[in-house]
Amino acid sequence: MKLAVVVGDQPADVIRLMPAWTDARRAVPGLTVTVLGSPVALALAARHDAVMRGIRVNMVDWAGSGWSWRQY
């Protein structure tokens, strides 16, 4: 199973989702979580222990051609 999570620029948006990432990885064998967002959000997400143990932070796809980060 694959899950993509898009996070906003605010630390509170990222921090409150972190326990859910950890719980999901424990509960669903083989789950792949990809986190998409701005460089600020991804830097914060990358500090989380669950991310360091297998949650992918994907800045290349988000920042690539045709994509831009904008707060709505």
PDB file of N, CA, C and O in Angstrom:
ATOM      1  N   MET A   1       0.845  -1.166   0.000  1.00  0.00           N
ATOM      2  CA  MET A   1       0.000   0.000   0.000  1.00  0.00           C
ATOM      3  C   MET A   1       0.895   1.235   0.000  1.00  0.00           C
ATOM      4  O   MET A   1       1.942   1.260   0.647  1.00  0.00           O
ATOM      5  N   LYS A   2       0.465   2.257  -0.735  1.00  0.00           N
ATOM      6  CA  LYS A   2       1.214   3.507  -0.795  1.00  0.00           C
ATOM      7  C   LYS A   2       0.329   4.651  -0.330  1.00  0.00           C
ATOM      8  O   LYS A   2      -0.872   4.677  -0.601  1.00  0.00           O
ATOM      9  N   LEU A   3       0.938   5.591   0.372  1.00  0.00           N
ATOM     10  CA  LEU A   3       0.227   6.760   0.883  1.00  0.00           C
ATOM     11  C   LEU A   3       1.071   7.990   0.601  1.00  0.00           C
ATOM     12  O   LEU A   3       2.259   8.014   0.923  1.00  0.00           O
ATOM     13  N   ALA A   4       0.469   9.015   0.002  1.00  0.00           N
ATOM     14  CA  ALA A   4       1.152  10.292  -0.218  1.00  0.00           C
ATOM     15  C   ALA A   4       0.528  11.320   0.710  1.00  0.00           C
ATOM     16  O   ALA A   4      -0.695  11.438   0.784  1.00  0.00           O
ATOM     17  N   VAL A   5       1.362  12.057   1.411  1.00  0.00           N
ATOM     18  CA  VAL A   5       0.909  13.085   2.342  1.00  0.00           C
ATOM     19  C   VAL A   5       1.470  14.418   1.875  1.00  0.00           C
ATOM     20  O   VAL A   5       2.682  14.561   1.713  1.00  0.00           O
ATOM     21  N   VAL A   6       0.596  15.393   1.657  1.00  0.00           N
ATOM     22  CA  VAL A   6       1.021  16.741   1.282  1.00  0.00           C
ATOM     23  C   VAL A   6       0.895  17.613   2.522  1.00  0.00           C
ATOM     24  O   VAL A   6      -0.180  17.716   3.113  1.00  0.00           O
ATOM     25  N   VAL A   7       2.003  18.243   2.913  1.00  0.00           N
ATOM     26  CA  VAL A   7       2.012  19.052   4.131  1.00  0.00           C
ATOM     27  C   VAL A   7       2.199  20.524   3.795  1.00  0.00           C
ATOM     28  O   VAL A   7       2.813  20.878   2.788  1.00  0.00           O
ATOM     29  N   GLY A   8       1.652  21.377   4.664  1.00  0.00           N
ATOM     30  CA  GLY A   8       1.784  22.824   4.509  1.00  0.00           C
ATOM     31  C   GLY A   8       3.083  23.335   5.096  1.00  0.00           C
ATOM     32  O   GLY A   8       3.917  22.560   5.564  1.00  0.00           O
ATOM     33  N   ASP A   9       3.244  24.635   5.068  1.00  0.00           N
ATOM     34  CA  ASP A   9       4.477  25.279   5.518  1.00  0.00           C
ATOM     35  C   ASP A   9       4.540  25.495   7.028  1.00  0.00           C
ATOM     36  O   ASP A   9       5.620  25.733   7.569  1.00  0.00           O
ATOM     37  N   GLN A  10       3.413  25.418   7.709  1.00  0.00           N
ATOM     38  CA  GLN A  10       3.382  25.702   9.140  1.00  0.00           C
ATOM     39  C   GLN A  10       3.856  24.492   9.942  1.00  0.00           C
ATOM     40  O   GLN A  10       3.399  23.375   9.698  1.00  0.00           O
ATOM     41  N   PRO A  11       4.762  24.698  10.891  1.00  0.00           N
ATOM     42  CA  PRO A  11       5.236  23.572  11.706  1.00  0.00           C
ATOM     43  C   PRO A  11       4.111  22.789  12.364  1.00  0.00           C
ATOM     44  O   PRO A  11       4.191  21.565  12.468  1.00  0.00           O
ATOM     45  N   ALA A  12       3.063  23.475  12.809  1.00  0.00           N
ATOM     46  CA  ALA A  12       1.948  22.779  13.460  1.00  0.00           C
ATOM     47  C   ALA A  12       1.266  21.803  12.504  1.00  0.00           C
ATOM     48  O   ALA A  12       0.782  20.756  12.932  1.00  0.00           O
ATOM     49  N   ASP A  13       1.225  22.135  11.224  1.00  0.00           N
ATOM     50  CA  ASP A  13       0.619  21.232  10.238  1.00  0.00           C
ATOM     51  C   ASP A  13       1.418  19.947  10.100  1.00  0.00           C
ATOM     52  O   ASP A  13       0.850  18.867   9.935  1.00  0.00           O
ATOM     53  N   VAL A  14       2.729  20.067  10.167  1.00  0.00           N
ATOM     54  CA  VAL A  14       3.601  18.906  10.004  1.00  0.00           C
ATOM     55  C   VAL A  14       3.660  18.094  11.292  1.00  0.00           C
ATOM     56  O   VAL A  14       3.529  16.870  11.265  1.00  0.00           O
ATOM     57  N   ILE A  15       3.856  18.771  12.417  1.00  0.00           N
ATOM     58  CA  ILE A  15       4.044  18.093  13.704  1.00  0.00           C
ATOM     59  C   ILE A  15       2.835  17.256  14.087  1.00  0.00           C
ATOM     60  O   ILE A  15       2.996  16.142  14.585  1.00  0.00           O
ATOM     61  N   ARG A  16       1.635  17.760  13.869  1.00  0.00           N
ATOM     62  CA  ARG A  16       0.449  17.005  14.308  1.00  0.00           C
ATOM     63  C   ARG A  16       0.218  15.745  13.482  1.00  0.00           C
ATOM     64  O   ARG A  16      -0.511  14.853  13.915  1.00  0.00           O
ATOM     65  N   LEU A  17       0.827  15.656  12.300  1.00  0.00           N
ATOM     66  CA  LEU A  17       0.687  14.457  11.475  1.00  0.00           C
ATOM     67  C   LEU A  17       1.727  13.385  11.777  1.00  0.00           C
ATOM     68  O   LEU A  17       1.536  12.223  11.421  1.00  0.00           O
ATOM     69  N   MET A  18       2.812  13.755  12.422  1.00  0.00           N
ATOM     70  CA  MET A  18       3.912  12.818  12.646  1.00  0.00           C
ATOM     71  C   MET A  18       3.505  11.552  13.397  1.00  0.00           C
ATOM     72  O   MET A  18       3.911  10.463  12.991  1.00  0.00           O
ATOM     73  N   PRO A  19       2.718  11.643  14.480  1.00  0.00           N
ATOM     74  CA  PRO A  19       2.313  10.401  15.152  1.00  0.00           C
ATOM     75  C   PRO A  19       1.494   9.482  14.244  1.00  0.00           C
ATOM     76  O   PRO A  19       1.580   8.260  14.358  1.00  0.00           O
ATOM     77  N   ALA A  20       0.711  10.061  13.355  1.00  0.00           N
ATOM     78  CA  ALA A  20      -0.083   9.242  12.436  1.00  0.00           C
ATOM     79  C   ALA A  20       0.819   8.476  11.477  1.00  0.00           C
ATOM     80  O   ALA A  20       0.532   7.326  11.148  1.00  0.00           O
ATOM     81  N   TRP A  21       1.902   9.094  11.025  1.00  0.00           N
ATOM     82  CA  TRP A  21       2.842   8.395  10.143  1.00  0.00           C
ATOM     83  C   TRP A  21       3.442   7.200  10.864  1.00  0.00           C
ATOM     84  O   TRP A  21       3.537   6.108  10.304  1.00  0.00           O
ATOM     85  N   THR A  22       3.849   7.416  12.116  1.00  0.00           N
ATOM     86  CA  THR A  22       4.443   6.338  12.905  1.00  0.00           C
ATOM     87  C   THR A  22       3.443   5.208  13.108  1.00  0.00           C
ATOM     88  O   THR A  22       3.779   4.042  12.899  1.00  0.00           O
ATOM     89  N   ASP A  23       2.214   5.538  13.514  1.00  0.00           N
ATOM     90  CA  ASP A  23       1.187   4.528  13.753  1.00  0.00           C
ATOM     91  C   ASP A  23       0.850   3.762  12.480  1.00  0.00           C
ATOM     92  O   ASP A  23       0.678   2.543  12.510  1.00  0.00           O
ATOM     93  N   ALA A  24       0.759   4.470  11.375  1.00  0.00           N
ATOM     94  CA  ALA A  24       0.420   3.815  10.108  1.00  0.00           C
ATOM     95  C   ALA A  24       1.510   2.832   9.695  1.00  0.00           C
ATOM     96  O   ALA A  24       1.207   1.733   9.231  1.00  0.00           O
ATOM     97  N   ARG A  25       2.762   3.210   9.858  1.00  0.00           N
ATOM     98  CA  ARG A  25       3.870   2.312   9.489  1.00  0.00           C
ATOM     99  C   ARG A  25       3.860   1.059  10.352  1.00  0.00           C
ATOM    100  O   ARG A  25       4.188  -0.028   9.876  1.00  0.00           O
ATOM    101  N   ARG A  26       3.487   1.204  11.614  1.00  0.00           N
ATOM    102  CA  ARG A  26       3.442   0.036  12.508  1.00  0.00           C
ATOM    103  C   ARG A  26       2.241  -0.854  12.203  1.00  0.00           C
ATOM    104  O   ARG A  26       2.340  -2.078  12.295  1.00  0.00           O
ATOM    105  N   ALA A  27       1.113  -0.253  11.841  1.00  0.00           N
ATOM    106  CA  ALA A  27      -0.135  -0.996  11.683  1.00  0.00           C
ATOM    107  C   ALA A  27      -0.284  -1.676  10.326  1.00  0.00           C
ATOM    108  O   ALA A  27      -0.967  -2.694  10.220  1.00  0.00           O
ATOM    109  N   VAL A  28       0.340  -1.134   9.299  1.00  0.00           N
ATOM    110  CA  VAL A  28       0.145  -1.657   7.944  1.00  0.00           C
ATOM    111  C   VAL A  28       1.479  -2.169   7.405  1.00  0.00           C
ATOM    112  O   VAL A  28       2.328  -1.375   7.001  1.00  0.00           O
ATOM    113  N   PRO A  29       1.671  -3.485   7.395  1.00  0.00           N
ATOM    114  CA  PRO A  29       2.919  -4.038   6.879  1.00  0.00           C
ATOM    115  C   PRO A  29       3.134  -3.645   5.413  1.00  0.00           C
ATOM    116  O   PRO A  29       2.218  -3.738   4.596  1.00  0.00           O
ATOM    117  N   GLY A  30       4.335  -3.214   5.099  1.00  0.00           N
ATOM    118  CA  GLY A  30       4.673  -2.854   3.730  1.00  0.00           C
ATOM    119  C   GLY A  30       4.191  -1.488   3.280  1.00  0.00           C
ATOM    120  O   GLY A  30       4.334  -1.142   2.108  1.00  0.00           O
ATOM    121  N   LEU A  31       3.623  -0.705   4.185  1.00  0.00           N
ATOM    122  CA  LEU A  31       3.132   0.626   3.822  1.00  0.00           C
ATOM    123  C   LEU A  31       4.290   1.527   3.412  1.00  0.00           C
ATOM    124  O   LEU A  31       5.311   1.590   4.095  1.00  0.00           O
ATOM    125  N   THR A  32       4.122   2.221   2.294  1.00  0.00           N
ATOM    126  CA  THR A  32       5.083   3.214   1.840  1.00  0.00           C
ATOM    127  C   THR A  32       4.433   4.582   1.975  1.00  0.00           C
ATOM    128  O   THR A  32       3.376   4.829   1.396  1.00  0.00           O
ATOM    129  N   VAL A  33       5.057   5.467   2.733  1.00  0.00           N
ATOM    130  CA  VAL A  33       4.548   6.822   2.919  1.00  0.00           C
ATOM    131  C   VAL A  33       5.510   7.781   2.237  1.00  0.00           C
ATOM    132  O   VAL A  33       6.714   7.749   2.494  1.00  0.00           O
ATOM    133  N   THR A  34       4.980   8.633   1.367  1.00  0.00           N
ATOM    134  CA  THR A  34       5.768   9.674   0.718  1.00  0.00           C
ATOM    135  C   THR A  34       5.225  11.018   1.175  1.00  0.00           C
ATOM    136  O   THR A  34       4.025  11.275   1.073  1.00  0.00           O
ATOM    137  N   VAL A  35       6.098  11.869   1.675  1.00  0.00           N
ATOM    138  CA  VAL A  35       5.704  13.191   2.158  1.00  0.00           C
ATOM    139  C   VAL A  35       6.102  14.224   1.116  1.00  0.00           C
ATOM    140  O   VAL A  35       7.264  14.295   0.717  1.00  0.00           O
ATOM    141  N   LEU A  36       5.144  15.021   0.680  1.00  0.00           N
ATOM    142  CA  LEU A  36       5.362  16.078  -0.306  1.00  0.00           C
ATOM    143  C   LEU A  36       5.110  17.425   0.355  1.00  0.00           C
ATOM    144  O   LEU A  36       4.216  17.546   1.193  1.00  0.00           O
ATOM    145  N   GLY A  37       5.881  18.429  -0.009  1.00  0.00           N
ATOM    146  CA  GLY A  37       5.653  19.761   0.542  1.00  0.00           C
ATOM    147  C   GLY A  37       6.775  20.712   0.221  1.00  0.00           C
ATOM    148  O   GLY A  37       7.652  20.422  -0.592  1.00  0.00           O
ATOM    149  N   SER A  38       6.730  21.845   0.871  1.00  0.00           N
ATOM    150  CA  SER A  38       7.747  22.874   0.650  1.00  0.00           C
ATOM    151  C   SER A  38       9.054  22.471   1.327  1.00  0.00           C
ATOM    152  O   SER A  38       9.053  21.591   2.187  1.00  0.00           O
ATOM    153  N   PRO A  39      10.161  23.096   0.955  1.00  0.00           N
ATOM    154  CA  PRO A  39      11.435  22.793   1.611  1.00  0.00           C
ATOM    155  C   PRO A  39      11.386  22.990   3.126  1.00  0.00           C
ATOM    156  O   PRO A  39      12.018  22.233   3.863  1.00  0.00           O
ATOM    157  N   VAL A  40      10.650  23.991   3.601  1.00  0.00           N
ATOM    158  CA  VAL A  40      10.530  24.248   5.045  1.00  0.00           C
ATOM    159  C   VAL A  40       9.836  23.078   5.730  1.00  0.00           C
ATOM    160  O   VAL A  40      10.315  22.577   6.747  1.00  0.00           O
ATOM    161  N   ALA A  41       8.721  22.649   5.180  1.00  0.00           N
ATOM    162  CA  ALA A  41       7.965  21.544   5.772  1.00  0.00           C
ATOM    163  C   ALA A  41       8.752  20.243   5.724  1.00  0.00           C
ATOM    164  O   ALA A  41       8.735  19.475   6.685  1.00  0.00           O
ATOM    165  N   LEU A  42       9.435  19.990   4.623  1.00  0.00           N
ATOM    166  CA  LEU A  42      10.179  18.742   4.483  1.00  0.00           C
ATOM    167  C   LEU A  42      11.382  18.686   5.411  1.00  0.00           C
ATOM    168  O   LEU A  42      11.738  17.615   5.903  1.00  0.00           O
ATOM    169  N   ALA A  43      12.009  19.827   5.652  1.00  0.00           N
ATOM    170  CA  ALA A  43      13.132  19.858   6.596  1.00  0.00           C
ATOM    171  C   ALA A  43      12.653  19.477   7.988  1.00  0.00           C
ATOM    172  O   ALA A  43      13.348  18.758   8.707  1.00  0.00           O
ATOM    173  N   LEU A  44      11.475  19.950   8.373  1.00  0.00           N
ATOM    174  CA  LEU A  44      10.918  19.608   9.680  1.00  0.00           C
ATOM    175  C   LEU A  44      10.511  18.137   9.714  1.00  0.00           C
ATOM    176  O   LEU A  44      10.804  17.436  10.682  1.00  0.00           O
ATOM    177  N   ALA A  45       9.849  17.672   8.682  1.00  0.00           N
ATOM    178  CA  ALA A  45       9.405  16.279   8.639  1.00  0.00           C
ATOM    179  C   ALA A  45      10.579  15.316   8.687  1.00  0.00           C
ATOM    180  O   ALA A  45      10.487  14.251   9.298  1.00  0.00           O
ATOM    181  N   ALA A  46      11.671  15.678   8.054  1.00  0.00           N
ATOM    182  CA  ALA A  46      12.839  14.795   7.998  1.00  0.00           C
ATOM    183  C   ALA A  46      13.485  14.586   9.360  1.00  0.00           C
ATOM    184  O   ALA A  46      14.262  13.647   9.533  1.00  0.00           O
ATOM    185  N   ARG A  47      13.183  15.436  10.323  1.00  0.00           N
ATOM    186  CA  ARG A  47      13.741  15.284  11.677  1.00  0.00           C
ATOM    187  C   ARG A  47      13.000  14.242  12.504  1.00  0.00           C
ATOM    188  O   ARG A  47      13.495  13.819  13.549  1.00  0.00           O
ATOM    189  N   HIS A  48      11.832  13.826  12.058  1.00  0.00           N
ATOM    190  CA  HIS A  48      11.017  12.882  12.817  1.00  0.00           C
ATOM    191  C   HIS A  48      11.616  11.480  12.732  1.00  0.00           C
ATOM    192  O   HIS A  48      12.053  11.051  11.664  1.00  0.00           O
ATOM    193  N   ASP A  49      11.633  10.783  13.835  1.00  0.00           N
ATOM    194  CA  ASP A  49      12.256   9.467  13.925  1.00  0.00           C
ATOM    195  C   ASP A  49      11.658   8.460  12.938  1.00  0.00           C
ATOM    196  O   ASP A  49      12.393   7.672  12.342  1.00  0.00           O
ATOM    197  N   ALA A  50      10.349   8.478  12.763  1.00  0.00           N
ATOM    198  CA  ALA A  50       9.720   7.536  11.829  1.00  0.00           C
ATOM    199  C   ALA A  50      10.162   7.803  10.400  1.00  0.00           C
ATOM    200  O   ALA A  50      10.281   6.875   9.601  1.00  0.00           O
ATOM    201  N   VAL A  51      10.404   9.056  10.079  1.00  0.00           N
ATOM    202  CA  VAL A  51      10.873   9.394   8.737  1.00  0.00           C
ATOM    203  C   VAL A  51      12.263   8.821   8.534  1.00  0.00           C
ATOM    204  O   VAL A  51      12.573   8.292   7.466  1.00  0.00           O
ATOM    205  N   MET A  52      13.090   8.925   9.545  1.00  0.00           N
ATOM    206  CA  MET A  52      14.447   8.410   9.444  1.00  0.00           C
ATOM    207  C   MET A  52      14.452   6.891   9.294  1.00  0.00           C
ATOM    208  O   MET A  52      15.438   6.323   8.823  1.00  0.00           O
ATOM    209  N   ARG A  53      13.365   6.226   9.688  1.00  0.00           N
ATOM    210  CA  ARG A  53      13.284   4.774   9.603  1.00  0.00           C
ATOM    211  C   ARG A  53      12.388   4.298   8.468  1.00  0.00           C
ATOM    212  O   ARG A  53      11.822   3.210   8.566  1.00  0.00           O
ATOM    213  N   GLY A  54      12.239   5.062   7.405  1.00  0.00           N
ATOM    214  CA  GLY A  54      11.559   4.498   6.247  1.00  0.00           C
ATOM    215  C   GLY A  54      10.488   5.333   5.585  1.00  0.00           C
ATOM    216  O   GLY A  54       9.943   4.898   4.570  1.00  0.00           O
ATOM    217  N   ILE A  55      10.151   6.497   6.092  1.00  0.00           N
ATOM    218  CA  ILE A  55       9.183   7.334   5.395  1.00  0.00           C
ATOM    219  C   ILE A  55       9.955   8.230   4.440  1.00  0.00           C
ATOM    220  O   ILE A  55      10.898   8.914   4.837  1.00  0.00           O
ATOM    221  N   ARG A  56       9.557   8.220   3.212  1.00  0.00           N
ATOM    222  CA  ARG A  56      10.271   8.924   2.157  1.00  0.00           C
ATOM    223  C   ARG A  56       9.835  10.386   2.101  1.00  0.00           C
ATOM    224  O   ARG A  56       8.640  10.678   2.053  1.00  0.00           O
ATOM    225  N   VAL A  57      10.787  11.290   2.106  1.00  0.00           N
ATOM    226  CA  VAL A  57      10.516  12.709   1.911  1.00  0.00           C
ATOM    227  C   VAL A  57      10.903  13.025   0.476  1.00  0.00           C
ATOM    228  O   VAL A  57      12.071  12.924   0.100  1.00  0.00           O
ATOM    229  N   ASN A  58       9.918  13.406  -0.319  1.00  0.00           N
ATOM    230  CA  ASN A  58      10.114  13.527  -1.753  1.00  0.00           C
ATOM    231  C   ASN A  58      10.043  14.989  -2.181  1.00  0.00           C
ATOM    232  O   ASN A  58       8.957  15.512  -2.431  1.00  0.00           O
ATOM    233  N   MET A  59      11.199  15.650  -2.265  1.00  0.00           N
ATOM    234  CA  MET A  59      11.227  17.032  -2.692  1.00  0.00           C
ATOM    235  C   MET A  59      11.477  17.138  -4.191  1.00  0.00           C
ATOM    236  O   MET A  59      11.107  18.141  -4.800  1.00  0.00           O
ATOM    237  N   VAL A  60      12.080  16.154  -4.785  1.00  0.00           N
ATOM    238  CA  VAL A  60      12.410  16.215  -6.206  1.00  0.00           C
ATOM    239  C   VAL A  60      11.139  16.254  -7.056  1.00  0.00           C
ATOM    240  O   VAL A  60      11.008  17.109  -7.932  1.00  0.00           O
ATOM    241  N   ASP A  61      10.205  15.338  -6.806  1.00  0.00           N
ATOM    242  CA  ASP A  61       8.976  15.309  -7.598  1.00  0.00           C
ATOM    243  C   ASP A  61       8.146  16.568  -7.394  1.00  0.00           C
ATOM    244  O   ASP A  61       7.556  17.086  -8.341  1.00  0.00           O
ATOM    245  N   TRP A  62       8.100  17.058  -6.169  1.00  0.00           N
ATOM    246  CA  TRP A  62       7.287  18.232  -5.870  1.00  0.00           C
ATOM    247  C   TRP A  62       7.884  19.481  -6.492  1.00  0.00           C
ATOM    248  O   TRP A  62       7.148  20.329  -6.995  1.00  0.00           O
ATOM    249  N   ALA A  63       9.202  19.611  -6.468  1.00  0.00           N
ATOM    250  CA  ALA A  63       9.856  20.824  -6.942  1.00  0.00           C
ATOM    251  C   ALA A  63      10.240  20.743  -8.415  1.00  0.00           C
ATOM    252  O   ALA A  63      10.809  21.687  -8.964  1.00  0.00           O
ATOM    253  N   GLY A  64       9.932  19.630  -9.049  1.00  0.00           N
ATOM    254  CA  GLY A  64      10.321  19.465 -10.442  1.00  0.00           C
ATOM    255  C   GLY A  64       9.504  20.318 -11.397  1.00  0.00           C
ATOM    256  O   GLY A  64       8.648  21.096 -10.976  1.00  0.00           O
ATOM    257  N   SER A  65       9.771  20.168 -12.656  1.00  0.00           N
ATOM    258  CA  SER A  65       9.102  20.938 -13.696  1.00  0.00           C
ATOM    259  C   SER A  65       7.586  20.771 -13.604  1.00  0.00           C
ATOM    260  O   SER A  65       7.084  19.656 -13.460  1.00  0.00           O
ATOM    261  N   GLY A  66       6.874  21.871 -13.687  1.00  0.00           N
ATOM    262  CA  GLY A  66       5.422  21.827 -13.651  1.00  0.00           C
ATOM    263  C   GLY A  66       4.823  21.911 -12.267  1.00  0.00           C
ATOM    264  O   GLY A  66       3.604  22.026 -12.137  1.00  0.00           O
ATOM    265  N   TRP A  67       5.633  21.856 -11.229  1.00  0.00           N
ATOM    266  CA  TRP A  67       5.141  21.941  -9.856  1.00  0.00           C
ATOM    267  C   TRP A  67       5.661  23.202  -9.200  1.00  0.00           C
ATOM    268  O   TRP A  67       6.787  23.631  -9.454  1.00  0.00           O
ATOM    269  N   SER A  68       4.850  23.780  -8.373  1.00  0.00           N
ATOM    270  CA  SER A  68       5.315  24.897  -7.549  1.00  0.00           C
ATOM    271  C   SER A  68       4.561  24.855  -6.235  1.00  0.00           C
ATOM    272  O   SER A  68       3.420  24.396  -6.177  1.00  0.00           O
ATOM    273  N   TRP A  69       5.193  25.330  -5.197  1.00  0.00           N
ATOM    274  CA  TRP A  69       4.578  25.374  -3.883  1.00  0.00           C
ATOM    275  C   TRP A  69       3.949  26.744  -3.706  1.00  0.00           C
ATOM    276  O   TRP A  69       4.609  27.767  -3.892  1.00  0.00           O
ATOM    277  N   ARG A  70       2.696  26.762  -3.352  1.00  0.00           N
ATOM    278  CA  ARG A  70       2.013  28.021  -3.095  1.00  0.00           C
ATOM    279  C   ARG A  70       1.019  27.804  -1.960  1.00  0.00           C
ATOM    280  O   ARG A  70       0.267  26.829  -1.971  1.00  0.00           O
ATOM    281  N   GLN A  71       1.012  28.692  -0.998  1.00  0.00           N
ATOM    282  CA  GLN A  71       0.065  28.608   0.119  1.00  0.00           C
ATOM    283  C   GLN A  71      -1.266  29.204  -0.334  1.00  0.00           C
ATOM    284  O   GLN A  71      -1.313  30.355  -0.768  1.00  0.00           O
ATOM    285  N   TYR A  72      -2.333  28.437  -0.237  1.00  0.00           N
ATOM    286  CA  TYR A  72      -3.655  28.938  -0.623  1.00  0.00           C
ATOM    287  C   TYR A  72      -4.444  29.308   0.588  1.00  0.00           C
ATOM    288  O   TYR A  72      -5.586  29.752   0.468  1.00  0.00           O
TER     289      TYR A  72
END
